[in-house]
Structure formats: structure tokens, C-alpha cells
Amino acid sequence: MITQGEVLDITREGFMTVIMTALPILLVSLVVGLVISVFQTITSIQEQTLTFVPKILAAFAVMMLLGSWMLDNMTTYMTDLWNAFAYYLN
């Protein structure tokens, strides 16, 4: 029988996998948004939609560069989870 501690370990590992997988995209979007905001402040351009296109392009570039690592990270977690499935049922 699976214990409460094991359930918490699985949940913690799942959250860490999600965070580590999403972190590169979120950080790049944050930096690009900050740079665009500084640019808008300096030039007094108050266009609300100006930040969306660079953020989308930056997120797409990060996914192209790190997509294989991100997919490997998620599939490793799921493979480990499925491999231990018989243990969890006992």
C-alpha cells in the first residue's frame, strides 16, 4: 500500500518537473517583457499590445532551442511514474 509520504514525494516531484520545465520560457518572457517596458518608458510609447509579439517570438525560440530537453524531462518523469505503478498498487 502506498503511504502518505510517498504520495507527497510523487506530488513534489511532479511539481518540480513542471516548474523546471516551464522555467526557461517564463524567465525569457519576463526578461523580454521587462526590456520592452523599459523601452516603452524611455520612448513614451504607450501601446499595450507591443509586448505580446516579442514575448511570443522569444517563447517560440526557447521552445525550439530547449524543446527536446523539456520533452525529455517530462517523459522521464512519466516513465519513472509508470514503472513504479505496480509498486504503488501493492
DSSP file (Angstrom, degrees, kcal/mol; ACC not computed):
  #  RESIDUE AA STRUCTURE BP1 BP2  ACC     N-H-->O    O-->H-N    N-H-->O    O-->H-N    TCO  KAPPA ALPHA  PHI   PSI    X-CA   Y-CA   Z-CA
    1    1 A M              0   0    0      0, 0.0     2,-0.3     0, 0.0    88,-0.1   0.000 360.0 360.0 360.0 138.8    0.0    0.0    0.0
    2    2 A I        -     0   0    0     86,-0.6     2,-0.1     1,-0.1    86,-0.1  -0.568 360.0-136.9 -78.8 137.6    1.3    3.4   -0.8
    3    3 A T     >  -     0   0    0     -2,-0.3     4,-1.9     1,-0.1     5,-0.1  -0.431  21.2-110.0 -92.8 168.3    1.9    5.7    2.1
    4    4 A Q  H  > S+     0   0    0      1,-0.2     4,-2.2     2,-0.2     5,-0.2   0.867 118.6  55.6 -64.4 -36.6    1.0    9.3    2.5
    5    5 A G  H  > S+     0   0    0      1,-0.2     4,-2.1     2,-0.2    -1,-0.2   0.878 106.3  50.4 -63.8 -38.5    4.7   10.2    2.4
    6    6 A E  H  > S+     0   0    0      2,-0.2     4,-2.5     1,-0.2    -1,-0.2   0.884 108.9  51.7 -67.5 -38.1    5.1    8.5   -0.9
    7    7 A V  H  X S+     0   0    0     -4,-1.9     4,-2.4     1,-0.2    -2,-0.2   0.916 110.6  48.6 -63.0 -42.4    2.1   10.4   -2.3
    8    8 A L  H  X S+     0   0    0     -4,-2.2     4,-2.7     2,-0.2    -2,-0.2   0.872 110.2  51.7 -65.2 -37.1    3.7   13.6   -1.2
    9    9 A D  H  X S+     0   0    0     -4,-2.1     4,-2.6     2,-0.2    -2,-0.2   0.919 110.8  47.5 -64.7 -43.5    7.0   12.7   -2.8
   10   10 A I  H  X S+     0   0    0     -4,-2.5     4,-2.2     2,-0.2    -2,-0.2   0.921 114.1  47.5 -62.8 -44.1    5.3   11.9   -6.1
   11   11 A T  H  X S+     0   0    0     -4,-2.4     4,-2.6     2,-0.2    -2,-0.2   0.917 112.4  48.8 -63.8 -44.4    3.4   15.2   -5.9
   12   12 A R  H  X S+     0   0    0     -4,-2.7     4,-2.5     1,-0.2    -2,-0.2   0.918 111.9  48.9 -62.0 -44.1    6.5   17.2   -5.0
   13   13 A E  H  X S+     0   0    0     -4,-2.6     4,-2.0     2,-0.2    -1,-0.2   0.876 111.1  51.0 -64.5 -36.9    8.5   15.6   -7.8
   14   14 A G  H  X S+     0   0    0     -4,-2.2     4,-2.3     2,-0.2    -2,-0.2   0.925 110.9  47.5 -65.2 -44.9    5.7   16.3  -10.3
   15   15 A F  H  X S+     0   0    0     -4,-2.6     4,-2.7     1,-0.2    -2,-0.2   0.907 111.9  50.4 -62.9 -40.9    5.6   20.0   -9.2
   16   16 A M  H  X S+     0   0    0     -4,-2.5     4,-2.8     2,-0.2     5,-0.2   0.878 109.4  51.7 -65.5 -36.4    9.3   20.3   -9.5
   17   17 A T  H  X S+     0   0    0     -4,-2.0     4,-1.9     2,-0.2    -1,-0.2   0.923 111.5  46.7 -64.3 -43.9    9.2   18.7  -13.0
   18   18 A V  H  X S+     0   0    0     -4,-2.3     4,-2.3     2,-0.2    -2,-0.2   0.928 114.8  46.8 -63.6 -45.1    6.6   21.2  -14.1
   19   19 A I  H  X S+     0   0    0     -4,-2.7     4,-1.9     1,-0.2    -2,-0.2   0.936 113.7  46.6 -64.0 -47.1    8.5   24.2  -12.6
   20   20 A M  H  < S+     0   0    0     -4,-2.8    -1,-0.2     1,-0.2    -2,-0.2   0.827 114.5  48.7 -67.1 -30.4   11.8   23.1  -14.1
   21   21 A T  H  < S+     0   0    0     -4,-1.9     4,-0.4    -5,-0.2    -1,-0.2   0.882 117.9  38.4 -75.4 -38.6   10.2   22.5  -17.5
   22   22 A A  H  X S+     0   0    0     -4,-2.3     4,-2.3    -5,-0.2     3,-0.3   0.679  95.5  85.8 -85.4 -18.2    8.4   25.8  -17.6
   23   23 A L  H  X S+     0   0    0     -4,-1.9     4,-2.8     1,-0.2     5,-0.3   0.868  84.6  52.4 -57.4 -44.9   11.1   28.0  -16.0
   24   24 A P  H  > S+     0   0    0      0, 0.0     4,-2.2     0, 0.0    -1,-0.2   0.925 113.0  44.6 -60.1 -42.6   13.1   28.8  -19.2
   25   25 A I  H  > S+     0   0    0     -4,-0.4     4,-2.3    -3,-0.3    -2,-0.2   0.916 114.9  48.5 -66.5 -42.5   10.1   30.0  -21.1
   26   26 A L  H  X S+     0   0    0     -4,-2.3     4,-2.2     2,-0.2    -1,-0.2   0.907 111.9  48.5 -65.6 -41.4    8.8   32.1  -18.1
   27   27 A L  H  X S+     0   0    0     -4,-2.8     4,-2.5    -5,-0.2    -1,-0.2   0.921 112.4  47.6 -65.6 -43.1   12.2   33.6  -17.5
   28   28 A V  H  X S+     0   0    0     -4,-2.2     4,-2.6    -5,-0.3     5,-0.2   0.909 112.6  49.6 -64.9 -41.0   12.8   34.6  -21.1
   29   29 A S  H  X S+     0   0    0     -4,-2.3     4,-2.4    -5,-0.2    -1,-0.2   0.887 111.1  50.4 -63.9 -38.2    9.2   36.1  -21.3
   30   30 A L  H  X S+     0   0    0     -4,-2.2     4,-2.2     2,-0.2    -2,-0.2   0.930 112.6  45.3 -64.3 -46.1    9.9   38.0  -18.1
   31   31 A V  H  X S+     0   0    0     -4,-2.5     4,-2.5     2,-0.2    -2,-0.2   0.923 114.2  48.1 -65.6 -44.5   13.2   39.5  -19.4
   32   32 A V  H  X S+     0   0    0     -4,-2.6     4,-2.5     1,-0.2     5,-0.2   0.918 112.3  49.7 -63.3 -42.8   11.7   40.3  -22.8
   33   33 A G  H  X S+     0   0    0     -4,-2.4     4,-2.2    -5,-0.2    -1,-0.2   0.887 111.2  49.5 -62.2 -39.5    8.7   42.0  -21.1
   34   34 A L  H  X S+     0   0    0     -4,-2.2     4,-2.3     2,-0.2    -2,-0.2   0.915 111.3  48.5 -66.1 -43.1   11.0   44.0  -18.8
   35   35 A V  H  X S+     0   0    0     -4,-2.5     4,-2.3     1,-0.2    -2,-0.2   0.917 113.0  47.6 -63.2 -43.7   13.2   45.2  -21.8
   36   36 A I  H  X S+     0   0    0     -4,-2.5     4,-2.7     2,-0.2    -1,-0.2   0.888 110.7  52.2 -65.4 -38.9   10.1   46.2  -23.8
   37   37 A S  H  X S+     0   0    0     -4,-2.2     4,-2.2     2,-0.2    -2,-0.2   0.908 110.1  47.8 -64.4 -41.6    8.7   48.0  -20.7
   38   38 A V  H  X S+     0   0    0     -4,-2.3     4,-2.5     2,-0.2    -2,-0.2   0.916 112.2  50.4 -63.9 -42.1   11.9   50.0  -20.3
   39   39 A F  H  X S+     0   0    0     -4,-2.3     4,-2.4     1,-0.2     6,-0.3   0.913 110.7  49.0 -60.9 -43.3   11.9   50.8  -24.0
   40   40 A Q  H  X>S+     0   0    0     -4,-2.7     5,-1.0     1,-0.2     4,-1.0   0.876 111.6  49.6 -64.6 -37.2    8.3   52.0  -23.8
   41   41 A T  H  <5S+     0   0    0     -4,-2.2    -2,-0.2     2,-0.2    -1,-0.2   0.914 112.6  46.7 -67.6 -42.4    9.1   54.1  -20.7
   42   42 A I  H  <5S+     0   0    0     -4,-2.5    -2,-0.2     1,-0.2    -1,-0.2   0.912 121.5  35.6 -66.4 -42.6   12.1   55.7  -22.4
   43   43 A T  H  <5S-     0   0    0     -4,-2.4    -1,-0.2    -5,-0.2    -2,-0.2   0.477 102.8-126.8 -92.4  -2.4   10.3   56.4  -25.7
   44   44 A S  T  <5 +     0   0    0     -4,-1.0     2,-0.6     1,-0.2    -3,-0.2   0.776  54.8 152.8  59.5  29.3    6.9   57.3  -24.1
   45   45 A I      < -     0   0    0     -5,-1.0    -1,-0.2    -6,-0.3    -2,-0.1  -0.812  25.1-172.1 -87.0 121.8    5.2   54.7  -26.4
   46   46 A Q        +     0   0    0     -2,-0.6     2,-0.6    -3,-0.1    -1,-0.1  -0.263  29.1 142.2-111.8  45.5    2.1   53.5  -24.5
   47   47 A E    >   -     0   0    0      1,-0.1     3,-0.8     2,-0.0     4,-0.3  -0.783  36.2-160.6 -89.1 119.6    1.0   50.7  -26.9
   48   48 A Q  G >  S+     0   0    0     -2,-0.6     3,-0.6     1,-0.2     4,-0.2   0.796  87.4  52.8 -71.7 -29.1   -0.4   47.9  -24.8
   49   49 A T  G >> S+     0   0    0      1,-0.2     3,-0.8     2,-0.1     4,-0.7   0.498  82.7  90.6 -87.6  -2.1    0.0   45.2  -27.5
   50   50 A L  G <4 S+     0   0    0     -3,-0.8    -1,-0.2     1,-0.2    -2,-0.1   0.796  84.0  53.4 -64.4 -29.0    3.7   46.0  -28.2
   51   51 A T  G <> S+     0   0    0     -3,-0.6     4,-1.7    -4,-0.3    -1,-0.2   0.726  94.9  69.6 -80.6 -20.4    4.9   43.4  -25.7
   52   52 A F  H <> S+     0   0    0     -3,-0.8     4,-2.6    -4,-0.2     5,-0.2   0.932  95.3  48.6 -68.8 -47.0    3.0   40.4  -27.0
   53   53 A V  H  X S+     0   0    0     -4,-0.7     4,-2.5     1,-0.2     5,-0.2   0.932 113.5  45.6 -64.1 -47.3    4.7   39.8  -30.3
   54   54 A P  H  > S+     0   0    0      0, 0.0     4,-2.6     0, 0.0    -1,-0.2   0.896 113.9  50.6 -62.6 -36.8    8.3   39.9  -28.9
   55   55 A K  H  X S+     0   0    0     -4,-1.7     4,-2.7     2,-0.2    -2,-0.2   0.923 111.5  47.3 -64.6 -43.2    7.2   37.7  -26.0
   56   56 A I  H  X S+     0   0    0     -4,-2.6     4,-2.4     2,-0.2    -1,-0.2   0.916 113.7  47.5 -64.5 -43.1    5.6   35.1  -28.3
   57   57 A L  H  X S+     0   0    0     -4,-2.5     4,-2.3    -5,-0.2    -2,-0.2   0.904 113.4  48.2 -64.4 -41.1    8.7   35.1  -30.6
   58   58 A A  H  X S+     0   0    0     -4,-2.6     4,-2.4     2,-0.2    -2,-0.2   0.912 112.1  48.7 -66.0 -42.5   11.0   34.7  -27.6
   59   59 A A  H  X S+     0   0    0     -4,-2.7     4,-2.3     1,-0.2    -2,-0.2   0.898 111.5  50.3 -64.1 -39.7    9.0   31.9  -26.1
   60   60 A F  H  X S+     0   0    0     -4,-2.4     4,-2.0     2,-0.2    -2,-0.2   0.906 109.8  50.5 -63.8 -41.4    8.9   30.2  -29.5
   61   61 A A  H  X S+     0   0    0     -4,-2.3     4,-2.2     2,-0.2    -2,-0.2   0.904 110.7  49.1 -63.7 -41.1   12.7   30.5  -29.8
   62   62 A V  H  X S+     0   0    0     -4,-2.4     4,-3.3     1,-0.2     5,-0.2   0.903 110.6  50.5 -65.1 -40.1   13.2   29.0  -26.3
   63   63 A M  H  X S+     0   0    0     -4,-2.3     4,-1.2     1,-0.2    -1,-0.2   0.863 110.5  49.7 -66.2 -34.2   10.9   26.1  -27.2
   64   64 A M  H  < S+     0   0    0     -4,-2.0     4,-0.3     2,-0.2    -1,-0.2   0.891 118.2  39.4 -69.1 -38.7   12.8   25.5  -30.4
   65   65 A L  H  < S+     0   0    0     -4,-2.2    -2,-0.2     1,-0.2     3,-0.2   0.904 131.9  23.3 -77.4 -42.4   16.1   25.5  -28.5
   66   66 A L  H  X S+     0   0    0     -4,-3.3     4,-2.6    -5,-0.2     5,-0.2   0.279  89.5 105.6-110.9   9.4   15.1   23.6  -25.4
   67   67 A G  H  X S+     0   0    0     -4,-1.2     4,-2.6     1,-0.2     5,-0.2   0.876  80.8  50.4 -60.5 -39.5   12.1   21.7  -26.6
   68   68 A S  H  > S+     0   0    0     -4,-0.3     4,-2.3     2,-0.2    -1,-0.2   0.897 112.2  47.6 -67.5 -38.3   13.9   18.4  -26.7
   69   69 A W  H  > S+     0   0    0      2,-0.2     4,-2.5     1,-0.2    -2,-0.2   0.910 112.4  49.8 -66.1 -41.4   15.2   18.8  -23.1
   70   70 A M  H  X S+     0   0    0     -4,-2.6     4,-2.1     2,-0.2    -2,-0.2   0.921 112.8  46.2 -63.6 -44.1   11.7   19.8  -21.9
   71   71 A L  H  X S+     0   0    0     -4,-2.6     4,-2.7     1,-0.2     5,-0.2   0.901 112.7  50.3 -65.4 -40.8   10.1   16.8  -23.6
   72   72 A D  H  X S+     0   0    0     -4,-2.3     4,-2.3    -5,-0.2    -2,-0.2   0.894 108.9  52.9 -63.3 -39.9   12.8   14.5  -22.2
   73   73 A N  H  X S+     0   0    0     -4,-2.5     4,-1.6     2,-0.2    -2,-0.2   0.920 113.6  42.3 -61.7 -45.3   12.3   16.0  -18.7
   74   74 A M  H  X S+     0   0    0     -4,-2.1     4,-2.3     2,-0.2    -2,-0.2   0.905 114.9  48.8 -70.5 -41.9    8.5   15.3  -18.8
   75   75 A T  H  X S+     0   0    0     -4,-2.7     4,-2.6     1,-0.2     5,-0.2   0.847 108.4  54.7 -70.5 -31.2    8.8   11.8  -20.4
   76   76 A T  H  X S+     0   0    0     -4,-2.3     4,-2.5    -5,-0.2    -1,-0.2   0.928 109.7  47.3 -64.1 -43.9   11.4   10.8  -17.8
   77   77 A Y  H  X S+     0   0    0     -4,-1.6     4,-2.2    -5,-0.2    -2,-0.2   0.936 115.0  45.2 -61.9 -46.2    9.1   11.7  -15.0
   78   78 A M  H  X S+     0   0    0     -4,-2.3     4,-2.8     2,-0.2     5,-0.2   0.885 112.2  51.7 -67.7 -37.6    6.2    9.9  -16.6
   79   79 A T  H  X S+     0   0    0     -4,-2.6     4,-2.5     2,-0.2    -1,-0.2   0.927 111.1  47.6 -63.5 -44.5    8.3    6.8  -17.4
   80   80 A D  H  X S+     0   0    0     -4,-2.5     4,-1.3     2,-0.2    -2,-0.2   0.892 112.8  50.0 -62.1 -39.0    9.5    6.7  -13.8
   81   81 A L  H  < S+     0   0    0     -4,-2.2    -2,-0.2    -5,-0.2    -1,-0.2   0.926 113.4  44.1 -65.7 -45.4    6.0    7.1  -12.6
   82   82 A W  H >< S+     0   0    0     -4,-2.8     3,-1.1     1,-0.2     4,-0.4   0.847 109.5  56.6 -69.8 -33.3    4.6    4.3  -14.8
   83   83 A N  H 3< S+     0   0    0     -4,-2.5     3,-0.4     1,-0.2    -1,-0.2   0.821 110.4  45.0 -66.7 -29.1    7.5    2.0  -14.0
   84   84 A A  T 3X S+     0   0    0     -4,-1.3     4,-1.8     1,-0.2    -1,-0.2   0.327  84.2 101.6 -94.1   7.7    6.7    2.3  -10.3
   85   85 A F  H <> S+     0   0    0     -3,-1.1     4,-1.4     1,-0.2    -1,-0.2   0.881  78.1  53.1 -62.0 -39.8    2.9    1.8  -10.9
   86   86 A A  H  > S+     0   0    0     -4,-0.4     4,-1.0    -3,-0.4    -1,-0.2   0.871 107.7  52.6 -64.0 -35.5    3.0   -1.9   -9.8
   87   87 A Y  H  4 S+     0   0    0      1,-0.2     3,-0.4    -4,-0.2    -1,-0.2   0.888 106.2  53.5 -65.0 -38.9    4.7   -0.9   -6.5
   88   88 A Y  H  < S+     0   0    0     -4,-1.8   -86,-0.6     1,-0.2    -1,-0.2   0.809 105.4  54.1 -68.5 -28.8    2.0    1.7   -5.8
   89   89 A L  H  <        0   0    0     -4,-1.4    -1,-0.2     1,-0.2    -2,-0.2   0.749 360.0 360.0 -77.2 -23.3   -0.8   -0.8   -6.2
   90   90 A N     <        0   0    0     -4,-1.0    -1,-0.2    -3,-0.4    -2,-0.2   0.487 360.0 360.0 -77.2 360.0    0.7   -3.3   -3.7
